Each structure stands twice: as C-alpha cells, then as structure tokens.
Amino acid sequence: MDLGVRLVDKSESSVVFAFIEADYIVDYRIKSDLQEEALKAFAEFNAVHNVWPFWRQHVFDVVDKGRLPRIEVPFFAGLKLK
C-alpha cells in the first residue's frame, strides 16, 4: 500500500515544498478457506484502516524531526480535510 502527503503553497498548489511517502505491506493470515474474491475485497477495504495509524505517526515523526510546518492527517482514513 502506497501512501503520501504533500506540503504545498496555499496560493499555488503546484508548488510542492515537501512530500512524505511510505510503502506498507499488509499480510493477513486466515484459519479457514475463503474465496479469492472475498479475500481481495477484505484486504482492499481493511488494509488502509489497519495501516492508517502507522502512516499517521510516520508523518508526525518526519514533520517533527524535519522541523516542518505541521501537516494535518485525518484521524481516520477516508476523511477529507478542508
């Protein structure tokens, strides 16, 4: 799963000051047989929610260590910031 965030100029969003990206691998173990389609649907829906807290913390850590302006990352995946 690839996640990223950009710090852009408010007046000109094409000007990127900084960006943070991370790749996550999510590995699920199951105890019973499931159809491939069900497994894929489960992973596509749940993986981002399982990874999100780690992604959020990663962004906060990089911003803090780099002394960058604060970047808001929603508490839950899928929420849009204003």
Phi, psi and omega in degrees: 000127180257128178231150180200159178215148181236145171256112186241163175290128182300324183275340182217090187296347178281349177270110182259121178276322181201156173217150179234129179227152176209147175246132179238144173248126180248124183239118179255144175244135180238153181262344180230164180285134175230153177293147181305320181297320179292319178297316180296316179298317179299311183295317181297323181280317189272331186303313182297324180288328178286327182275331190310313180300324179289320177297312182301314179295321178300314179300312181300319180294316180295316179299316181295311182294327180272359183051044178271162173299148182301135176248123179281126174241124182305152180294325179240145175297141177098345177280138179258141177270151179278000000 
